[in-house]
């Protein structure tokens, strides 16, 4: 019995020692981007709400776009407070060229807007050069 157990033990140890770990081949090629359409609203929409709380509190009832003198793009957005209390948000606008890339120096700093109870407030932006053809208005919670 002892000899059989010892023989099986040696056989099992030899089998484990001679059996190697399976390795997957290492892939070192180029890769395509993953999830390119996730969280890319700023590439397609004219207005985006950057926070969940702003998403429930603020809506945009309309956006007016016109070309001012010198080919400058002028945008006015009507932001509306959907709550029964006064709220404070920050808004900015990123002007973009025909291909959707921001034009040089066109990202305005965020500015604070106070929205009264159930009120609507126009917010106006003007591009700095005539390269701006598209835009994205961004709204976030003010802290």
C-alpha positions as CSV (number, residue, x, y, z in Angstrom):
1,X,0.0,0.0,0.0
2,X,2.8,2.3,0.9
3,X,4.7,1.6,-2.3
4,X,1.5,2.2,-4.4
5,X,0.9,5.5,-2.6
6,X,4.5,6.6,-3.1
7,X,4.4,5.6,-6.7
8,X,1.2,7.5,-7.3
9,X,2.6,10.5,-5.4
10,X,5.7,10.6,-7.5
11,X,3.7,10.2,-10.7
12,X,1.4,13.1,-9.7
13,X,4.4,15.3,-8.8
14,X,6.1,14.4,-12.1
15,X,3.0,15.2,-14.1
16,X,2.6,18.6,-12.4
17,X,6.3,19.4,-12.9
18,X,6.3,18.5,-16.5
19,X,3.0,20.2,-17.3
20,X,3.6,23.9,-18.0
21,X,1.3,26.8,-17.5
22,X,-0.7,27.7,-20.6
23,X,0.2,31.2,-21.8
24,X,-1.8,33.3,-24.2
25,X,0.2,34.8,-27.0
26,X,1.1,38.4,-26.3
27,X,-0.7,40.8,-28.7
28,X,1.3,44.0,-29.4
29,X,-0.5,45.4,-32.4
30,X,-2.5,48.6,-32.8
31,X,-6.0,48.8,-31.3
32,X,-9.2,50.6,-32.2
33,X,-10.7,52.9,-29.6
34,X,-13.4,51.3,-27.5
35,X,-16.7,53.0,-26.6
36,X,-16.2,56.0,-28.8
37,X,-19.9,56.9,-28.7
38,X,-20.2,56.8,-24.9
39,X,-20.3,60.2,-23.2
40,X,-19.6,62.2,-26.4
41,X,-22.6,64.5,-26.3
42,X,-20.4,67.6,-26.5
43,X,-19.5,66.4,-30.1
44,X,-23.2,66.3,-31.3
45,X,-25.4,68.4,-29.1
46,X,-25.7,72.2,-29.0
47,X,-26.2,72.2,-25.2
48,X,-25.1,69.8,-22.5
49,X,-25.8,69.6,-18.8
50,X,-22.7,68.5,-17.0
51,X,-24.2,67.4,-13.6
52,X,-27.1,65.2,-12.6
53,X,-28.6,67.9,-10.4
54,X,-28.4,70.4,-13.2
55,X,-30.1,67.9,-15.5
56,X,-33.1,67.8,-13.2
57,X,-33.2,71.6,-12.5
58,X,-32.4,73.3,-15.8
59,X,-33.7,73.0,-19.3
60,X,-33.2,75.0,-22.4
61,X,-36.3,76.2,-24.1
62,X,-34.5,77.5,-27.2
63,X,-31.3,78.5,-28.8
64,X,-31.0,81.4,-31.3
65,X,-27.9,81.5,-33.5
66,X,-27.0,84.4,-35.9
67,X,-24.0,85.7,-37.7
68,X,-23.0,89.2,-36.5
69,X,-20.9,91.7,-38.4
70,X,-17.5,90.4,-39.4
71,X,-18.7,86.8,-39.6
72,X,-18.7,86.4,-35.8
73,X,-21.1,83.7,-34.5
74,X,-23.5,85.0,-31.8
75,X,-25.5,82.5,-29.8
76,X,-28.3,83.1,-27.2
77,X,-29.7,80.3,-25.1
78,X,-32.9,80.5,-23.0
79,X,-32.1,78.6,-19.8
80,X,-35.2,77.8,-17.7
81,X,-35.3,76.9,-14.0
82,X,-37.6,73.9,-13.5
83,X,-37.7,74.2,-9.7
84,X,-39.6,76.3,-7.2
85,X,-36.4,77.6,-5.6
86,X,-33.7,80.0,-6.8
87,X,-30.7,78.2,-8.2
88,X,-27.2,79.2,-9.4
89,X,-25.4,77.6,-12.3
90,X,-22.3,78.2,-14.3
91,X,-22.5,78.4,-18.1
92,X,-19.8,78.6,-20.9
93,X,-19.7,78.2,-24.6
94,X,-17.1,76.4,-26.7
95,X,-17.1,77.7,-30.3
96,X,-15.9,75.1,-32.9
97,X,-15.0,75.0,-36.6
98,X,-16.8,73.1,-39.3
99,X,-15.1,69.8,-38.3
100,X,-16.0,70.2,-34.6
101,X,-12.7,71.3,-33.2
102,X,-12.5,74.3,-30.9
103,X,-11.2,77.4,-32.6
104,X,-8.2,79.1,-31.1
105,X,-9.0,80.9,-27.9
106,X,-12.7,80.2,-28.2
107,X,-13.5,78.5,-24.9
108,X,-15.0,81.2,-22.7
109,X,-14.6,80.9,-18.9
110,X,-17.6,79.7,-17.0
111,X,-19.8,82.5,-15.8
112,X,-22.4,82.4,-13.0
113,X,-26.1,82.7,-13.8
114,X,-28.8,83.0,-11.2
115,X,-32.1,81.6,-12.2
116,X,-35.2,82.6,-10.1
117,X,-38.0,80.2,-9.3
118,X,-39.5,78.8,-12.5
119,X,-37.9,81.7,-14.4
120,X,-36.2,81.8,-17.8
121,X,-33.0,83.7,-18.4
122,X,-31.3,84.4,-21.7
123,X,-27.5,83.8,-21.8
124,X,-25.6,85.3,-24.8
125,X,-22.2,84.3,-26.2
126,X,-20.2,85.8,-29.1
127,X,-17.3,84.1,-30.9
128,X,-13.9,85.9,-31.1
129,X,-13.2,85.1,-34.7
130,X,-15.0,84.2,-37.9
131,X,-13.8,80.5,-37.9
132,X,-16.6,79.5,-35.5
133,X,-19.3,77.6,-37.3
134,X,-20.6,75.3,-34.5
135,X,-20.7,75.5,-30.7
136,X,-21.5,73.7,-27.5
137,X,-23.1,75.4,-24.5
138,X,-22.2,73.7,-21.2
139,X,-24.1,74.1,-18.0
140,X,-22.8,72.9,-14.6
141,X,-23.7,73.3,-10.9
142,X,-22.2,76.4,-9.2
143,X,-20.5,75.7,-5.9
